[in-house]
Amino acid sequence: MDGMLLVLHERDEAERLAAELAELGWRPCAVHKELLAGEDDAEDADWLVELATAPDGTPAGAHEEFLTELADRAEGFVTSIN
């Protein structure tokens, strides 16, 4: 497991978490808007925080438990990207 995505429902929450993680040294902490296939309403879009590398240089996926806890607090979830 390499990269991870934090999937959140609120843009503000995604940007806040991305900023906090970037300060800690996570990379790249890029925020993206993701429309689900077949969704017509942009209001239903989720916000993704893309993480590839943890502050210690290991892949973000090695810290799935920590990232899951963060996402849970924001009523989101994490998924892996390879």
C-alpha positions as CSV (number, residue, x, y, z in Angstrom):
1,M,0.0,0.0,0.0
2,D,1.5,3.3,-1.1
3,G,-0.5,6.5,-1.2
4,M,-3.7,7.3,0.6
5,L,-6.7,9.5,0.1
6,L,-8.7,11.1,2.9
7,V,-12.2,11.4,1.6
8,L,-14.2,14.1,3.3
9,H,-17.6,15.7,2.6
10,E,-16.7,19.3,3.4
11,R,-14.1,21.4,1.5
12,D,-13.2,23.4,4.6
13,E,-12.5,20.3,6.6
14,A,-10.3,18.9,3.7
15,E,-8.3,22.1,3.4
16,R,-7.9,22.3,7.2
17,L,-6.6,18.7,7.5
18,A,-4.4,19.1,4.4
19,A,-2.8,22.2,6.0
20,E,-2.3,20.5,9.3
21,L,-0.7,17.4,7.7
22,A,1.5,19.6,5.5
23,E,2.9,21.4,8.5
24,L,3.7,18.0,10.0
25,G,5.6,17.0,6.9
26,W,3.1,14.9,5.0
27,R,3.4,15.2,1.2
28,P,1.8,16.2,-1.2
29,C,-1.3,17.1,0.8
30,A,-3.1,18.1,-2.4
31,V,-6.9,18.7,-2.1
32,H,-9.1,17.6,-5.0
33,K,-12.8,17.7,-5.7
34,E,-14.2,14.3,-6.7
35,L,-17.6,13.9,-8.3
36,L,-18.9,10.3,-8.1
37,A,-19.7,8.7,-11.5
38,G,-23.2,9.5,-12.4
39,E,-23.6,12.4,-9.9
40,D,-25.2,15.5,-11.5
41,D,-25.1,17.7,-8.5
42,A,-21.8,19.3,-7.6
43,E,-23.0,19.7,-4.0
44,D,-22.7,15.9,-3.7
45,A,-19.0,16.0,-4.4
46,D,-16.5,14.7,-1.9
47,W,-13.1,16.4,-1.2
48,L,-10.0,14.3,-1.4
49,V,-6.7,14.9,0.5
50,E,-4.0,13.1,-1.4
51,L,-1.1,11.8,0.6
52,A,1.9,9.9,-0.7
53,T,4.7,10.2,1.9
54,A,4.6,10.4,5.7
55,P,7.0,12.8,7.6
56,D,9.3,9.8,8.3
57,G,9.7,9.1,4.6
58,T,7.6,6.0,4.6
59,P,4.6,5.6,2.3
60,A,1.4,7.1,3.6
61,G,-0.2,3.7,3.5
62,A,2.0,2.5,6.4
63,H,0.1,4.9,8.6
64,E,-3.4,3.9,7.7
65,E,-4.6,3.6,11.3
66,F,-3.6,7.2,12.1
67,L,-5.1,8.5,8.9
68,T,-8.3,6.6,9.5
69,E,-8.7,8.2,13.0
70,L,-8.2,11.7,11.4
71,A,-10.8,11.0,8.7
72,D,-13.3,9.5,11.2
73,R,-13.2,12.7,13.3
74,A,-14.2,14.6,10.2
75,E,-16.9,12.0,9.3
76,G,-14.9,10.8,6.3
77,F,-12.9,7.8,5.4
78,V,-9.6,6.7,3.9
79,T,-8.8,4.7,0.8
80,S,-5.6,3.5,-0.7
81,I,-4.2,4.6,-4.1
82,N,-1.5,2.6,-5.8
